[in-house]
Amino acid sequence: MIDQQTFLRDAMRRLNLIRENFSERIGVHKRALDTWLLPETSGEYRAMPDIVSKFVNEILVKDAESHVNTQTVYSARSAAPLSTRIGHQGKPQLLSVDQFSRESVEDLMRIADVMQPIARRQKVSRILEGAVLANLFFEASTRTRISFGAAFCRLGGSVCDTTGFTFSSMTKGESVYDTSRVISGYVDALVVRHPEQGAVDEFARATNIPVINGGDGPGEHPSQAILDLYTIQREFSRLGKLIDGAHIVMVGDLKYGRTVHSLIKLLALYRRLKFTLIAPPTLEMPPYILERISGDGHVVEQSTSLAGGLKGADIVYATRIQKERFADEAIEGYAPEFQINQALIDANCDAGTIVMHPLPRDGRPAANDLSTDLNYDPRLAIFRQTDNGIPVRMAIFATLLGVENQVQHSMRDAGWRSPSHVGPDDAMFDGLDG
Ligand code: NCD
């Protein structure tokens, strides 16, 4: 049995309803629904009556049946395990967000919801006991490497790490194929980050074990996009908004930023979005991505200045200039007024706007990046975003290793104590994230 909060969140996601419409649909007061949606540890939490959960289940079954009549392919695919549905060339590997449909990414987010008590250190699980992960990072990383490692450990597995080329046999001329095949004999899964686009695919071709793309040059960063989508979905659920029809503003280095390449494609699985893409002329979103997004029926507006572009934004997604990917190009037109700061957000956005960034950000005062003066503004979701990296990456591992259905039964209470809020400022957001 999954917990009540996970069950209700998932039902709303499947029915594509915000709390207001969902409470109407099941014939209860929104205030009652809100108490059922709280974590069990909250003082305001109430258990939902059995009759309501039966009714919600009936609605879900009816909804699934209506898909059978209208979209046979869609429902036939949902019968297969998630790792088969999202697999890459028949292998349980995650290389690109192109492997997802809206249904499969929402299924993965449901597994992330199930992982929340473990991510919050209330529960422990050993479903990956005995499994070993190799984290191969040939490029700088803090969040991605450590959160993948921590996610694997929290499910009971162990992690081997290598960082950079210096201490790898690749400096002796060893090929990607040999490296990947050799390490596959030692471990059960690989997370690879590499400065060249397509290099992680090469690692994946040389092995049958799960490989996850932790960022391949300016290519893709699928796990980041999934945790970004998960964050957007959770923030919207709190604000009573749906992803369909949302206005998403992306700012910064849209040419080399792999996080925005993956995120825009993942968001495009939803309907009628408006994207405002703000970048200096030399750092615009690659044309092949733009064509695809417009072809999917979304509105795309491009701008080279921040002024005006932020108006009406539901999400402002800021990014860092990827200087390490520049050959000799100068960054033209990237004036300090590209900085996303408190004054700019106050002048252009309302209380329902969410500000995100994949991090790291250049926090120095004159940097053209996300300013630190927004740190106390509840609209800034960057640390809720990084926290979401753990349940999402646990969900990815559990799915690719085929144990996603065992998580719920495997949980035991954590035997140690940890603070209720991990960050000194998190208490002020208490309740925002349910
Ligand atoms: C990003 C990356 O490496 O692509 N960081 C991350 O994984 N969260 C963004 C960046 O480096 O700017």
Residues whose N, C-alpha, C, O or C-beta is under 5 A from the ligand:
A	BS01	NCD	R143 T144 G215 H221 R258 T259 R320 P358 L359 P360
